Amino acid sequence: MTVLLKIKKGHMVGKGIGSGFLIDKSGTILTNNHVVQDASDLAVQLYNDKRVDAKVLGTDPMTDVAVIKIDPPAGIEPIALGDSDAVSVGDWLVAIGSPHGLRQTVTAGILSARGRTINEVPLPGQHYFDFLQTDTAINQGNSGGPLLNLKGEVIGINTAINAKAQGLAFAIPINMVKQMLPSLVKDGRVVRSYLGVGIEDSEFDEKSGTKGALVVSVKKGTPAAKAGIKVDDVILAVDGTPVKNSSQMRWLVSIAGVGRKVTLRVVRDSKAFDLTVKLEKLPEQKPAPAKPSEEEEEEEEDPH
């Protein structure tokens, strides 16, 4: 389905187009935050050309995910959410969206890579990403649309293209979205926990079979400082989940839960041990809005 929006810019009004998909019969739709973030009016155009008003239920700029809501007409069916962890490099994928306003466009390609981080797909601000990379044709207007496996299940939300490299596009894994969805629907936002360390990718650890995350700084008064985490510690696992890189560790900590105690597997001076940390609420931040390399199409119209 096509997400239609109006954006007020001073005395002018712009029109924007994005994509989205229905995930339940009550009218819940997933799309990108950058599609709806500046909208003054929001509507959805269905496959049968019917337009219905929409409202925003929740947004998360840190992952560029948004949940919107419509009053669904009879006969409209939701799309099934799949398992993004089950898709493998080389698997065939299908994207549906409205590239350049061409509604209900379907393109196909393969999963080219997975686990692309913010370091590899640079976007403004601080974000949590574990992108799926695909060569499926995705253009302006595809943002927020579904990336599906051959069973017709959503395994990602199309969100970014690389304008400098033809044929490279990126999607947010649907399993990440599933973890945030209850909070987005209920509270309108995601409340994250944090540790209070600066980290970067560590060297590969042969004993654990993982790279882990190297601690490069510890902020005073944070959960990490209180628990005794030190600079040059290498964190190999969070509550038993192996840490493959620093980006994944940030995500695991952020969704673990405020006030929750987690067990970190730490290596210090070549010795491995477990450390328990009580996570706290991530201090309020004002991240730069997620604006992938594509900009949604806009045209100006007379405000009257």
N, C-alpha and C positions, 0 to 999 in steps of 0.2 A: 504494500500500500504506500501511497505517496503522502508525505507530511508537508502540508502547506502552511506558511507562516507569513505574517506581516511584521516588519521591523521599522519602528519609528526612528528616524534620524533627523532630529531638529524639526523642521517644518515639512520634511519629505517622508515618504513611506516607501520602503523597499519590500519586494516580494522575494521570499526564499523557498527553496524546494529541497527536501531531503527524503529519506525513506524510513520505513519502520515495519514492524510485523506484530500481529496479534498473537498473544500467548495464552489467553484463556477466554472463555465465553462471556465473562463479565465486562470485557472491553479493554483489558490491560494491553498496552503496546510498548515494545522496547524500541529505542532509537538511540542516537548520539546526543550527548549534552550540547555539543557545539551546534547541532541542528536547531535546538529550541531555546538556547540560552538568552537570545536577544529578542525573542518573539513577543509582540504585544497582543497578537491574535493568533490562534492556532486552530487548524482544521486538518482533517484527514480525508483524502480522496480514495475510495475503495476501488476494487477491481472492476466494479460495475458502474464506475463514474459517479457514484453517489458521494456527496460531501457531507461530513458530519463534524460538528464542533468537538474540539478536544481540550483537555486541561492537563497541566503538568502535575503529576503525583509526587515525583521525587527526582532529584538530579545528583550526580556525583562528578564534579569536574575533574577529580583526581584520576578517574578511569574513563572519562568521557562517555558515561552511560546516563541515560534518562529514561524514566518511565512516564508515559502519558496515558490518558484514559478517555474513552469514548462511550457513548451509549450505543451499543452495537445493534444494528438492524437484524431482523430475523434472517437466518440462513448463512450468516458469516461464520466460518470455522477457524479456530486457532491453529497455529502450526506447532508441531512437537519440538521440544528442546532435546537435543542429543547429548552426547558425551564427547567434549572436545579433547579429552585425554586419550580417547580411543582412535582418533584419526592419525594416520601415519604419513610421513613425507612420501609423496608420490601418489597418494589417494586422489581420486577425482572429486572435484567440488563444483558447486553451482552457486552463482550469486544472482539475486533478484533485486531490482531497484529501479530508480528513475534517473539514469545518467542524462545530464543536460535536458532534463524534463521529459525524456522519452519513457513514459510510464510502462511498467510491467515488462522491462527488459531483462532477459535471462542470458547470462554468459557462463561459460564453463572453463575450468582449468584444473590445476593440481595444487596440492599443498606443497609449496616449495621448501619451506623450513618452518620451524616452530621455536618458541622461546626467544623471539627477538625482543630486546629490552629497550628502555628509553635511551640508552647509550647508543644503540644502533638505529633507532628511529627517533631522532631528536625532535621534541615538541616543546613549546614554551612552558616554563614552570616545572614544578615537581609533580611527578605522576607515578602511578603504579601500572606497569604494563608487562605482559608476557605474550606479545603479539604472535598470531599465526601469520605466516607470509604465504602469499599465493600469487600465481601468475594469471588468475582469473581477471578478465577485463573489468576494472572498476574505475569510474570517472566521477566528475562532479555530479552530485545528486544521488549517488549510491550510498552516501553516508547514512548509517542507521539501518540499512537493509540487512537481510539475513545472508549468511554464507552457509550453505547446506551440504550434507553428505548425500550420497546417492540413494539413501533411504528416505530423503526428504526431511531430515531432522536438522535443526539449526545447530551448528557447531561454532558459530562466531557471528559477531556484529561487525560489518564492514565499516571501517572508520578512517583510514588514511591511505593516501597514494604517495608515491615518490615521483614528484614532477620531473626530477632529473634523470630518472631511470625508467624507461618505458617497460611496462609489464610487471612492475613490482607494486603490490598492494598488501595491506595489513588489516587484520581483523582481531577484535577482542575475543578471547576464548569464552564460550558460553558458560563453562564451569566457573569462571571468575564471576560472571554476572549472577549466576544462581546463588552464590554465597552472599551477595549484597542485596538481592531482590527483596527479601522480607523486610529489611530495614528501609529500603527505598519506598516501598509501598506503605508501610506503617508509619514511619517517621519523616519521610520525605528527604532523608539524607542518610549517610553512613557515618556512624561515630566510630573512630578508629582508636586503637591502642598503640602505644609506642614504647620503645626501649630507651632511646636517648644516646645512640652511638652513631658515629660516622663510619661507614663500612665501604669496602671495595672488594672486588673478586680476589680470592686467594689462589695460590698455586694448587694444582691437583694433588690430593692426598691419596697415596697408594693404599694405605691401610683401610680407609673408609670408602674409597672409590668415588669420592666427591671433591669438588673444589672448595666449597665452603665460602665463608665471608670473613675477610680480615678486618679487625677493628682498628681504625686509624685515629679515632678520637672518642672520648667519653665526656659527655656534658655533665657538669656538676649538678647534684640534686635530682638527677633523673633515676628511673628504675635501674638502669645499668650501673650507675655509680653506687647506688645503695646495695646492689647485689654483689659488687666487687669485680665487675668486668673491667679488664685493663686493656690499654693500647697494646697491639700486637697479638692479642688473643685471636684465635681462629675459631669461628662458630661453625660446627659441622652439621648440626641438626636442631630443629625446633620441635619439641614434643614428639621426637621420634621420626619426624619427616626430614630426610636428608636435604641439606642446603646446597643447591647446585650452583648458585651465584648470589651476588649481593642483592640483585633486583628481586629474586624470589624470596629472600629472607625478609626484605622490607614488607612484602605482601603478607607473608605468613604471620609476622608480628602484628601487622596492622589489623588483621581480621581475627586475631586470637581472642580478643575481648577485654574490655576495660575492667580492671580489678582481678583479672584471672592470673593464676600462677602457672608459668610455663617452665619446662625443663629444657635448658640449653646444653648441648654437648659441645664442650669447649676443649681446645688444645692450647696449652701454655707451656712453653719450654719443652716441647716434644712429649708432654704428658697430657693424656685425655682424661677429663672428668666431667661430671654433670653439675650444673649450677641452676638453682631455682630462682626465678625472677618474677616479681609481681608487677604486671604491666599497669600503666596508668593511661589516662585519656590523652590523646595527641592534642597538644595546644592548638587553639584555633589559628588557621592560616588563611591567607587570601591568595590562592594559587592563580597564576595567569590562566585565563580560560584556554581549554584545550582546543587548539585550532590546527588540525592536520594540514598537510601541505596543499590540500584542496580547499577551496573556498566555495561555499554553496552559491549557486547562481542567484543573482539579484537583479531586478530591474526596477527603476524608479517610476512611480506613478504620481499623478496629481493627488494631493492629500484630500481634495474635495470629491 
